[in-house]
């Protein structure tokens, strides 16, 4: 009976409609429209974002609270005032809609421009659609961070190191997460050029806001940015909507506030770095793609600032992990993928039991659990497996 159901499902999803990129383009354009309509009267994050432009324009602090405009505060770099500018000058609904479309299409194009196979692209676009909607509901720049990491990798693969450096520095000067693109340095065939490009774009993007707002003001904002991030890191420790990461999972499960996260981060960095010792595997695209998947998961699992809406980043990673391997995925791999979709992707939605979400998933940051298990398995595979194509 079960086999018959599975066969019928496979036959249904084998229809051309599900394999047509026009279908997915339509879906990824529909989701921003749905998000804009549903969140027009509760788009607090977008109000913060557009406030960054107007506060920079008026020369006021980018990081002070403005309770009459929105709750919470801005935690993005001064460069973000230029990124958000085209969307901040529009009427609220128009700006919100264009912002969400831009985020969705940025990631869509990054996936389509990648060197992934058609199967991989289709898998990512379908599997991550619900997680994309979650991020769109929160108007989150994390969608762009996922695209930036993918494009950093893609540009190095295509020996476009100058533009890889641009994307890395863009993500860094907006939200720091982009710095993880430096993990692809060892795959570059032009390391000297890459380093020079990183320095060039770091200077350009550091100075760019000064052209519009003056150096004294922007330097002061960089100092305030640093202070705001330090405060946010401390505030995130037991926050119900933040620290949804491996760090948060351990912290909130143990209820211990006295230890340093470095006790977890440093071993994590060692585990992340060990695959670089397997230099002979660098020639295999599957190995390089799996490292990309590791980067996409690591950046969220080891950040106290991780939020539910940021899981679009590791979700792209788990699909890459699943599809890049030159061996047949089955058994536990399939179970982990399903586990991630149910617990990590569906738990914030109304389709998930509210009791479990409120009493277990949110208080203990359990959304991070499936991603953690997948990342640990990925690490083991990168330590032991041969990623040479098997001709199948």
KEBA-483004 format. One record per residue (C-alpha): residue in one letter; x, y, z. Coordinates in steps of 0.05 Angstrom, whole numbers, padded with zeros to 5 digits, always signed. Layout:
# KEBA-483004
aXYZ...
//
This chain:
# KEBA-483004
x+00000+00000+00000x+00055+00049+00020x+00097+00032-00041x+00036+00044-00085x+00025+00113-00054x+00098+00130-00064x+00096+00109-00136x+00034+00151-00149x+00067+00211-00117x+00129+00202-00159x+00086+00197-00222x+00047+00260-00203x+00109+00302-00190x+00142+00275-00254x+00093+00317-00295x+00126+00371-00338x+00091+00427-00299x+00136+00413-00238x+00200+00412-00280x+00187+00478-00316x+00227+00537-00290x+00170+00583-00313x+00127+00550-00260x+00179+00564-00206x+00192+00635-00231x+00117+00647-00224x+00117+00617-00154x+00177+00657-00131x+00143+00721-00157x+00076+00702-00125x+00106+00691-00056x+00132+00764-00050x+00063+00790-00071x+00030+00745-00018x+00081+00768+00034x+00070+00842+00018x-00006+00836+00022x-00006+00795+00086x+00046+00839+00123x+00029+00909+00098x+00002+00930+00167x+00055+00893+00207x+00120+00903+00167x+00163+00925+00226x+00228+00901+00196x+00216+00939+00131x+00200+01001+00172x+00268+00993+00206x+00302+00984+00139x+00271+01044+00105x+00285+01083+00169x+00360+01070+00159x+00357+01110+00094x+00317+01168+00123x+00357+01172+00188x+00421+01173+00147x+00390+01227+00102x+00373+01269+00164x+00440+01255+00197x+00411+01221+00259x+00434+01157+00292x+00422+01093+00253x+00422+01052+00317x+00381+01092+00367x+00311+01068+00384x+00253+01104+00348x+00191+01077+00384x+00144+01124+00347x+00167+01093+00281x+00179+01020+00298x+00199+00974+00354x+00268+00942+00360x+00330+00976+00330x+00372+00971+00267x+00432+00923+00267x+00455+00931+00195x+00517+00970+00173x+00517+01042+00146x+00525+01015+00075x+00454+00988+00081x+00428+01060+00076x+00448+01058+00002x+00423+00987-00010x+00353+01003+00016x+00349+01073-00015x+00309+01054-00079x+00256+01020-00035x+00253+01073+00020x+00232+01131-00025x+00171+01095-00051x+00102+01094-00018x+00102+01042+00037x+00065+00986+00000x+00102+00997-00065x+00169+00998-00030x+00152+00936+00011x+00129+00898-00051x+00189+00917-00093x+00236+00900-00034x+00206+00830-00027x+00207+00818-00103x+00280+00841-00106x+00300+00793-00049x+00263+00734-00080x+00290+00747-00150x+00361+00758-00125x+00362+00689-00095x+00325+00659-00154x+00376+00687-00203x+00434+00664-00158x+00407+00593-00159x+00395+00595-00234x+00463+00625-00249x+00498+00573-00207x+00533+00513-00238x+00483+00466-00205x+00449+00414-00248x+00377+00424-00269x+00357+00372-00218x+00393+00409-00163x+00362+00476-00182x+00292+00448-00185x+00302+00413-00118x+00327+00477-00085x+00271+00521-00113x+00215+00474-00093x+00243+00451-00026x+00261+00521-00002x+00197+00555-00025x+00163+00551+00043x+00225+00575+00079x+00229+00632+00029x+00158+00652+00048x+00176+00652+00122x+00234+00699+00107x+00191+00743+00063x+00139+00750+00118x+00195+00780+00160x+00221+00822+00102x+00289+00793+00118x+00355+00810+00083x+00378+00739+00099x+00348+00720+00032x+00400+00765+00000x+00454+00736+00044x+00439+00666+00017x+00445+00695-00054x+00509+00731-00037x+00542+00668-00011x+00520+00629-00073x+00545+00683-00120x+00612+00687-00083x+00621+00613-00094x+00597+00617-00166x+00644+00674-00184x+00705+00637-00156x+00684+00575-00194x+00681+00617-00258x+00748+00651-00240x+00713+00718-00232x+00750+00733-00168x+00739+00808-00173x+00664+00800-00169x+00669+00745-00117x+00705+00795-00073x+00650+00847-00086x+00595+00801-00062x+00635+00779-00001x+00648+00851+00020x+00577+00872+00004x+00550+00819+00052x+00602+00837+00104x+00589+00911+00105x+00514+00901+00108x+00507+00844+00158x+00575+00812+00171x+00549+00743+00149x+00579+00754+00080x+00649+00746+00108x+00640+00671+00105x+00650+00675+00030x+00724+00678+00046x+00718+00603+00060x+00722+00593-00016x+00791+00626-00019x+00827+00560-00026x+00786+00543-00088x+00809+00606-00123x+00859+00598-00180x+00880+00671-00173x+00892+00680-00099x+00934+00743-00106x+00882+00776-00150x+00828+00754-00101x+00863+00784-00041x+00874+00849-00079x+00801+00851-00099x+00778+00840-00027x+00821+00899-00004x+00795+00942-00062x+00721+00928-00048x+00730+00935+00027x+00756+01006+00016x+00704+01024-00036x+00644+00998+00005x+00671+01028+00069x+00677+01097+00037x+00614+01093-00007x+00564+01119+00046x+00612+01176+00062x+00602+01204-00008x+00529+01218+00010x+00531+01230+00084x+00601+01254+00101x+00660+01217+00133x+00650+01242+00205x+00578+01219+00208x+00591+01151+00176x+00652+01136+00220x+00609+01151+00281x+00556+01104+00255x+00607+01048+00246x+00626+01057+00319x+00552+01055+00339x+00542+00993+00295x+00597+00957+00334x+00565+00976+00400x+00496+00954+00377x+00522+00886+00355x+00556+00876+00422x+00492+00893+00459x+00450+00849+00413x+00497+00789+00423x+00486+00793+00498x+00411+00805+00490x+00404+00745+00444x+00427+00693+00495x+00358+00670+00517x+00313+00709+00469x+00253+00669+00445x+00259+00695+00374x+00335+00697+00369x+00394+00651+00380x+00358+00598+00341x+00423+00562+00328x+00466+00506+00354x+00492+00556+00405x+00421+00572+00425x+00399+00499+00426x+00453+00483+00477x+00444+00548+00516x+00369+00543+00522x+00369+00469+00537x+00421+00475+00591x+00393+00541+00619x+00465+00560+00635x+00489+00631+00624x+00558+00626+00654x+00599+00592+00599x+00627+00625+00537x+00601+00607+00468x+00673+00600+00447x+00672+00531+00479x+00625+00511+00423x+00648+00557+00367x+00722+00537+00369x+00709+00462+00362x+00659+00479+00308x+00712+00518+00270x+00760+00460+00276x+00707+00412+00250x+00690+00460+00194x+00764+00468+00175x+00786+00396+00174x+00761+00382+00102x+00810+00435+00076x+00865+00385+00092x+00838+00339+00038x+00871+00378-00018x+00865+00320-00067x+00789+00327-00064x+00790+00400-00086x+00786+00378-00159x+00718+00347-00149x+00659+00394-00159x+00617+00352-00110x+00668+00365-00055x+00669+00439-00069x+00593+00442-00070x+00590+00404-00004x+00636+00455+00027x+00589+00509+00002x+00533+00472+00036x+00574+00470+00100x+00585+00545+00097x+00511+00558+00088x+00494+00517+00150x+00553+00539+00193x+00538+00613+00188x+00469+00603+00221x+00486+00546+00269x+00543+00585+00301x+00511+00654+00306x+00473+00680+00367x+00436+00727+00320x+00403+00671+00281x+00328+00679+00274x+00275+00633+00246x+00270+00674+00183x+00344+00665+00171x+00337+00591+00157x+00330+00603+00083x+00406+00604+00085x+00419+00534+00113x+00359+00506+00076x+00393+00520+00010x+00454+00486+00041x+00419+00422+00061x+00391+00412-00010x+00461+00422-00038x+00489+00372+00012x+00435+00322-00007x+00442+00329-00083x+00517+00341-00091x+00540+00273-00067x+00564+00228-00123x+00533+00168-00087x+00459+00149-00078x+00424+00182-00020x+00377+00136+00018x+00356+00114+00088x+00379+00162+00141x+00395+00217+00091x+00323+00218+00067x+00298+00216+00139x+00342+00275+00157x+00316+00316+00098x+00244+00301+00117x+00259+00315+00190x+00288+00383+00171x+00228+00401+00129x+00178+00383+00183x+00213+00410+00245x+00256+00467+00217x+00212+00493+00160x+00141+00477+00181x+00146+00491+00256x+00135+00567+00250x+00072+00557+00208x+00000+00546+00230x+00004+00476+00199x+00049+00455+00257x+00016+00439+00325x+00016+00504+00365x+00029+00468+00431x+00093+00436+00405x+00116+00502+00375x+00104+00544+00437x+00125+00493+00490x+00183+00458+00457x+00208+00484+00390x+00213+00558+00408x+00237+00553+00480x+00293+00504+00463x+00311+00529+00393x+00295+00460+00365x+00290+00489+00295x+00366+00483+00295x+00367+00409+00313x+00356+00377+00243x+00405+00426+00211x+00456+00408+00265x+00449+00334+00252x+00456+00344+00177x+00517+00388+00186x+00550+00336+00231x+00537+00282+00180x+00563+00327+00125x+00627+00337+00165x+00636+00262+00173x+00626+00252+00098x+00676+00306+00080x+00727+00273+00126x+00719+00203+00098x+00684+00200+00030x+00714+00203-00040x+00676+00256-00080x+00701+00234-00148x+00645+00227-00198x+00624+00155-00206x+00600+00161-00277x+00526+00153-00258
//
